[in-house]
Amino acid sequence: MTEIPSAVPVLIIGGGPVGLALAGDLGWRGVSCLLVEKSDGVITQPRMDGVGVRTMEFCRRWGIDKWVEEAPYPRDHPQDNVYVTSMAGYELEREPVPAPEADRGPRQSPQRRERCPQDMFDPILKRFATSLPHVRLSYHTELLELAEDESGVTARILDHTSGTEHTVRADYVVGCDGAGSTVRGMQDIPMTGPDVLTYSTNVIFRCDDLAAVYDKPRGYRFICIGPEGTYATVVAINGRDRWRLSIIGDGSRQEVTPEFVEQTIRRAVGADFEFEVLSTVSWARREAIADSYGSGRIYLAGDAAHVMSPTGGLGMNSGIGDAVDLGWKLDAMLAGWGGSELLASYEVERRPVGQRNASESSENLRRLLLPREETPPAAVFEPGGTQERAQYGKWFRDLVHREWFSLGLHLGYEYPNSPICLTEPNHEPVWEVTRYEPTAAPGARAPHVWLDEKTSTLDLFGRGFVLLRIGADSPNAQEFVDAAAHQKVPLAVHALDHPDVSTAYQAALVLVRPDGFVAWRGDSVPHDPETILAIVRGAQAQPC
Ligand SMILES: Cc1cc2nc3c(=O)[nH]c(=O)nc-3n(C[C@H](O)[C@H](O)[C@H](O)COP(=O)(O)OP(=O)(O)OC[C@H]3O[C@@H](n4cnc5c(N)ncnc54)[C@H](O)[C@@H]3O)c2cc1C
């Protein structure tokens, strides 16, 4: 049992993937934190299963990318999206997506996206966090109350195992406590967004050899279309014997009886077969963003800050982006070099990303459900309807294609309004979903370039600030180093004389933040490196 300390620098509420990632990032930085989770942390209904390429880049930084690749999801399992009348029925179209072992990944990253369902991914994050001496995780422990004052936050928490209440004093608190966030509620922060999108039901069922029942090449996700349009999806959640049926539903609450669940499983699979229902969860699919991501000493991250339709697999990936943005800023504040405006930049940077991903996720849902309006012709369900199936299937596949190929969302998000990035007036961020063109403009993710067979430029970033001196004649940046030492900002300098780096970074000097985003770039040492460092650590406002 974890001993609950009476004081801790950072208290994290919630041990889902975002809370665990934040605990891991803080611990990796040497920041002490306590994570409290009210449940036992065991996942019986895996929700996320798609780990995006940017999240994998963070895992690479933390040294756990191989753990994800070695998770028990079978690496030879094709990831095809298959459009069917039912799994054993007619196949309308198939979007081929390579199995993890065959996926070469995008040229713009040293990593690739991975398939790793939550009951495999959360334990990896937990293993990472608990491997770090500064991290303490306490399960069966619930936040009851928070009170903030000038010098810290007092939290009342209940250890359900012993029934004991504890008071914990923290410098900072982060609510990673999910869609129904108690931290958000205690802060009276409203969520803004449209009404419920659908009332859906997710069912995990077990069948030892479903492939023999549906008798088609394997796939990851089967999208089931009936005469009324899209009604369900079936996902190979562990690539072996467990499947997740999503009964998508609509804007009205469903009456979900065990009989209805079994009937829908048989309908979606298209056969009478033996299976075991392991768990059923009914939930409301929403798009909503917290009006505030927090302030002072209390912040929100992950689903506590934004909820979105799972269509597109962006929820957790957005949340881990929040955790990484917040991790180094909390470290800087606790270490004393973070300026008074540093934490305010968290919301400015991350809220627009949450908004954009939530809105795109709803658009993915809208496209997925379009067959409810553009219903398939009757011939699609008849033996002679081969041509109609091909036509309808192609139309549908082209429509939803971007849900599966959203590199621009994963790698292309930028922080154009950040008060701590010296953005360039002539740079317009390209907000595209499928396309990503690397840029080293301040506010963007510092691009990946292979420095040798195994080393990416990304491997240089993470702990403190990094100043890249690029090209054979890059200026000596001693003034920068002196200014960083003066302001106690951790700064490492790397000289890179490599044509691909020069092409990707387009400047002789590039200052990269601890989270791997570009803060400033230029071709010569500025006359005031002290000012630049004061701005990027949130200690000085940018000149208008
Ligand atoms: C069907 C489905 C598929 C999805 N697929 C993907 C995907 O492929 N990729 C992706 O990126 N996202 C996906 N998502 C979204 C993803 O699952 C969520 O965005 C993610 O789980 C959010 O993580 P979190 O840590 O913010 O919150 P949660 O996972 O909700 O964790 C919050 C934790 O806080 C705890 N808690 C709450 N209140 C308290 C309290 N007072 N004290 C202590 N603990 C508390 C809860 O017990 C919970 O464990 C999917 C979602 C669904 C529904």
The ligand as an SDF file (V2000), in Angstrom:
LIG
                    3D

 53 58  0  0  0  0  0  0  0  0999 V2000
  -14.8440    3.3960  -27.4780 C   0  0  0  0  0  0  0  0  0  0  0  0
  -13.7400    4.3700  -27.2670 C   0  0  0  0  0  0  0  0  0  0  0  0
  -12.5850    4.2460  -28.0160 C   0  0  0  0  0  0  0  0  0  0  0  0
  -11.5520    5.1710  -27.8580 C   0  0  0  0  0  0  0  0  0  0  0  0
  -10.4400    5.0410  -28.6180 N   0  0  0  0  0  0  0  0  0  0  0  0
   -9.4430    5.9470  -28.4950 C   0  0  0  0  0  0  0  0  0  0  0  0
   -8.2420    5.8080  -29.2470 C   0  0  0  0  0  0  0  0  0  0  0  0
   -8.0790    4.8740  -30.0210 O   0  0  0  0  0  0  0  0  0  0  0  0
   -7.2780    6.7580  -29.0820 N   0  0  0  0  0  0  0  0  0  0  0  0
   -7.4440    7.8000  -28.2250 C   0  0  0  0  0  0  0  0  0  0  0  0
   -6.5420    8.6500  -28.1550 O   0  0  0  0  0  0  0  0  0  0  0  0
   -8.5500    7.9340  -27.4780 N   0  0  0  0  0  0  0  0  0  0  0  0
   -9.5510    7.0380  -27.5810 C   0  0  0  0  0  0  0  0  0  0  0  0
  -10.6580    7.1350  -26.8050 N   0  0  0  0  0  0  0  0  0  0  0  0
  -10.7300    8.2020  -25.7930 C   0  0  0  0  0  0  0  0  0  0  0  0
   -9.9000    7.8120  -24.5630 C   0  0  0  0  0  0  0  0  0  0  0  0
  -10.2790    6.5530  -24.0660 O   0  0  0  0  0  0  0  0  0  0  0  0
  -10.0320    8.8830  -23.4950 C   0  0  0  0  0  0  0  0  0  0  0  0
   -9.7970   10.1360  -24.0720 O   0  0  0  0  0  0  0  0  0  0  0  0
   -9.0220    8.6250  -22.3770 C   0  0  0  0  0  0  0  0  0  0  0  0
   -9.2830    7.4210  -21.7200 O   0  0  0  0  0  0  0  0  0  0  0  0
   -9.0550    9.7720  -21.3850 C   0  0  0  0  0  0  0  0  0  0  0  0
   -8.0560    9.5360  -20.4380 O   0  0  0  0  0  0  0  0  0  0  0  0
   -8.0430   10.3600  -19.0790 P   0  0  0  0  0  0  0  0  0  0  0  0
   -6.8980    9.8030  -18.3100 O   0  0  0  0  0  0  0  0  0  0  0  0
   -8.1190   11.8020  -19.3560 O   0  0  0  0  0  0  0  0  0  0  0  0
   -9.4340   10.0090  -18.3840 O   0  0  0  0  0  0  0  0  0  0  0  0
  -10.0020    8.6130  -17.8910 P   0  0  0  0  0  0  0  0  0  0  0  0
   -9.4450    7.4940  -18.6940 O   0  0  0  0  0  0  0  0  0  0  0  0
  -11.4790    8.7670  -17.8510 O   0  0  0  0  0  0  0  0  0  0  0  0
   -9.4330    8.4450  -16.4260 O   0  0  0  0  0  0  0  0  0  0  0  0
   -9.8910    9.2630  -15.3590 C   0  0  0  0  0  0  0  0  0  0  0  0
   -9.6180    8.5390  -14.0580 C   0  0  0  0  0  0  0  0  0  0  0  0
   -9.8960    9.4120  -12.9650 O   0  0  0  0  0  0  0  0  0  0  0  0
  -10.4470    8.6640  -11.9090 C   0  0  0  0  0  0  0  0  0  0  0  0
  -11.1630    9.5840  -11.0040 N   0  0  0  0  0  0  0  0  0  0  0  0
  -12.2890   10.3040  -11.2840 C   0  0  0  0  0  0  0  0  0  0  0  0
  -12.6330   11.0600  -10.2140 N   0  0  0  0  0  0  0  0  0  0  0  0
  -11.7070   10.8100   -9.2470 C   0  0  0  0  0  0  0  0  0  0  0  0
  -11.5460   11.2750   -7.9200 C   0  0  0  0  0  0  0  0  0  0  0  0
  -12.3920   12.1590   -7.3430 N   0  0  0  0  0  0  0  0  0  0  0  0
  -10.4950   10.8070   -7.1920 N   0  0  0  0  0  0  0  0  0  0  0  0
   -9.6290    9.9050   -7.7380 C   0  0  0  0  0  0  0  0  0  0  0  0
   -9.7630    9.4200   -8.9910 N   0  0  0  0  0  0  0  0  0  0  0  0
  -10.7790    9.8730   -9.7510 C   0  0  0  0  0  0  0  0  0  0  0  0
  -11.3410    7.6620  -12.6200 C   0  0  0  0  0  0  0  0  0  0  0  0
  -11.5990    6.5230  -11.8220 O   0  0  0  0  0  0  0  0  0  0  0  0
  -10.5240    7.3320  -13.8640 C   0  0  0  0  0  0  0  0  0  0  0  0
   -9.7290    6.1820  -13.6900 O   0  0  0  0  0  0  0  0  0  0  0  0
  -11.6930    6.2300  -26.9380 C   0  0  0  0  0  0  0  0  0  0  0  0
  -12.8650    6.3510  -26.1690 C   0  0  0  0  0  0  0  0  0  0  0  0
  -13.8820    5.4210  -26.3290 C   0  0  0  0  0  0  0  0  0  0  0  0
  -15.1330    5.5850  -25.5220 C   0  0  0  0  0  0  0  0  0  0  0  0
  1  2  1  0
  2  3  1  0
  2 52  2  0
  3  4  2  0
  4  5  1  0
  4 50  1  0
  5  6  2  0
  6  7  1  0
  6 13  1  0
  7  8  2  0
  7  9  1  0
  9 10  1  0
 10 11  2  0
 10 12  1  0
 12 13  2  0
 13 14  1  0
 14 15  1  0
 14 50  1  0
 15 16  1  0
 16 17  1  0
 16 18  1  0
 18 19  1  0
 18 20  1  0
 20 21  1  0
 20 22  1  0
 22 23  1  0
 23 24  1  0
 24 25  2  0
 24 26  1  0
 24 27  1  0
 27 28  1  0
 28 29  2  0
 28 30  1  0
 28 31  1  0
 31 32  1  0
 32 33  1  0
 33 34  1  0
 33 48  1  0
 34 35  1  0
 35 36  1  0
 35 46  1  0
 36 37  1  0
 36 45  1  0
 37 38  2  0
 38 39  1  0
 39 40  1  0
 39 45  2  0
 40 41  1  0
 40 42  2  0
 42 43  1  0
 43 44  2  0
 44 45  1  0
 46 47  1  0
 46 48  1  0
 48 49  1  0
 50 51  2  0
 51 52  1  0
 52 53  1  0
M  END
$$$$
